[in-house]
Amino acid sequence: MSDTDVQPAGGPTQATSAASNPILEFVQHPRIVLGLLITWSLLTVVAQAINQSSIFADLPNGDIHGALGGLALAWQGIPLAVLYVDSARDLSRHRRIFWLAMVHMGAAIAANIYHLAGSDVSPESVILPLASASALFVLSFLQIFKSRGADASPAAAADAT
């Protein structure tokens, strides 16, 4: 240890971690994660509704073929967004919503990888959805284990409300 290194009397200094980053702390707040999940779910509905746009989906000739082709336009993001909104209202009763979010985002990741591997979509079409779904998956994962560790403390109950 050099002369310029100073340690407080309480012991060695703690290394700065990602948790001390104010942006990461903000994004990891349960209601913020749910807000991001709500936004993502509603964006999937918009992407399915506006299917004649190069931003969302550029279908050749505006046709979807196949007996079950209409399922591509089912707007399944609406019920998920409703669940996320309801859970954001009372986090103390709905902590398990983050498990659903992990399944939701895991399915989105798997679907994008599947279609990319099958050459159904171009790589630039899945970069943003893959990155967003991956980030939301990690944030949901962190919420599950953050809540487990925090459930033992009384401060966790105050934070959940």
C-alpha positions in Angstrom: 0.0 0.0 0.0 1.4 3.4 -0.9 1.3 6.6 1.2 -1.5 8.0 -0.8 -3.8 5.0 -0.4 -6.2 5.6 2.5 -8.6 3.1 3.9 -11.5 4.0 6.1 -11.5 2.6 9.6 -14.4 0.3 8.7 -12.3 -1.9 6.5 -11.3 -2.2 2.9 -13.0 0.0 0.4 -15.7 -1.5 -1.8 -15.0 -1.6 -5.5 -17.4 0.4 -7.6 -19.8 -1.9 -9.2 -22.5 -1.7 -11.9 -25.0 -1.2 -9.2 -23.6 2.2 -8.3 -24.3 3.4 -11.8 -27.4 5.7 -11.5 -28.7 4.7 -14.9 -28.5 1.0 -14.1 -30.1 1.6 -10.7 -32.9 3.5 -12.3 -33.5 0.9 -15.1 -33.6 -1.9 -12.5 -36.5 -0.4 -10.5 -39.4 -2.8 -10.8 -41.9 -0.3 -12.1 -39.4 0.9 -14.7 -38.8 -2.7 -15.9 -42.6 -3.2 -16.1 -42.9 0.1 -18.0 -40.3 -1.1 -20.5 -42.2 -4.4 -20.8 -45.5 -2.6 -21.4 -43.9 -0.4 -24.1 -42.3 -3.4 -25.8 -45.7 -5.4 -25.8 -47.6 -2.4 -27.2 -44.8 -1.9 -29.8 -45.3 -5.5 -31.0 -49.0 -4.7 -31.5 -48.1 -1.6 -33.5 -45.6 -3.6 -35.6 -48.3 -6.2 -36.4 -51.0 -3.5 -37.1 -48.7 -1.5 -39.5 -47.5 -4.4 -41.6 -47.1 -2.4 -44.8 -44.2 -0.4 -43.5 -40.5 -1.0 -44.0 -40.0 -0.1 -40.3 -42.0 -3.1 -39.0 -42.7 -5.6 -41.8 -42.6 -5.3 -45.5 -44.8 -8.0 -46.8 -44.5 -8.6 -50.6 -47.7 -7.7 -52.4 -49.4 -7.2 -49.0 -50.4 -10.9 -48.8 -50.0 -13.4 -46.0 -50.5 -16.9 -47.2 -51.4 -20.1 -45.4 -54.4 -21.4 -43.4 -53.0 -20.0 -40.2 -51.3 -16.9 -41.6 -53.7 -14.7 -39.7 -52.0 -15.7 -36.5 -49.1 -13.5 -37.5 -51.5 -10.6 -36.9 -53.0 -11.8 -33.6 -51.9 -8.8 -31.5 -50.8 -11.0 -28.6 -49.0 -8.0 -27.1 -52.2 -6.5 -25.8 -52.9 -9.1 -23.1 -49.3 -9.1 -22.0 -49.3 -5.3 -21.7 -52.5 -5.5 -19.6 -50.9 -8.0 -17.3 -47.8 -5.8 -16.9 -49.9 -2.7 -16.2 -52.0 -4.5 -13.6 -48.8 -5.8 -12.0 -47.2 -2.4 -11.9 -50.2 -1.2 -9.8 -49.5 -3.5 -6.9 -46.0 -5.0 -7.0 -46.3 -6.7 -3.6 -48.9 -9.0 -5.0 -47.5 -9.5 -8.5 -43.8 -10.2 -8.1 -44.1 -13.3 -10.2 -44.8 -11.3 -13.3 -41.1 -11.1 -14.0 -41.1 -14.9 -14.6 -43.7 -14.3 -17.3 -41.6 -11.5 -18.7 -38.6 -13.9 -18.9 -40.7 -16.4 -20.8 -42.1 -13.6 -23.0 -38.6 -12.2 -23.8 -37.1 -15.7 -24.1 -39.7 -16.6 -26.7 -39.0 -13.4 -28.6 -35.3 -14.2 -28.6 -35.8 -17.8 -29.7 -38.2 -16.7 -32.5 -35.8 -14.1 -33.8 -32.9 -16.5 -33.8 -35.0 -19.2 -35.5 -36.1 -16.9 -38.3 -32.6 -15.5 -38.7 -31.1 -19.0 -39.0 -33.8 -20.0 -41.5 -33.0 -16.9 -43.6 -36.6 -15.7 -43.2 -35.5 -12.3 -42.2 -32.4 -10.1 -42.8 -29.9 -9.6 -39.9 -30.7 -5.9 -39.7 -34.4 -6.8 -39.1 -33.6 -8.7 -35.9 -30.8 -6.7 -34.4 -33.0 -4.2 -32.5 -35.6 -6.8 -31.4 -32.9 -9.2 -30.2 -31.1 -6.5 -28.3 -34.3 -5.2 -26.7 -35.6 -8.6 -25.8 -32.3 -9.6 -24.4 -32.0 -6.5 -22.3 -35.6 -7.0 -21.0 -34.8 -10.6 -20.3 -31.8 -9.7 -18.2 -33.7 -6.9 -16.3 -36.6 -9.4 -15.5 -34.1 -12.0 -14.4 -32.4 -9.4 -12.1 -35.8 -8.5 -10.6 -36.5 -12.1 -9.7 -33.3 -12.6 -7.8 -33.2 -9.0 -6.4 -36.7 -9.6 -4.9 -35.6 -12.9 -3.4 -32.6 -11.3 -1.6 -34.6 -8.3 -0.6 -37.7 -10.2 0.7 -35.9 -10.9 3.9 -35.5 -7.2 4.7 -38.3 -4.8 5.9 -37.0 -2.2 3.5 -38.0 -4.5 0.6 -41.7 -4.3 1.6 -41.5 -0.5 1.6 -39.7 -0.5 -1.8 -42.4 -2.8 -3.4 -45.2 -0.3 -2.7 
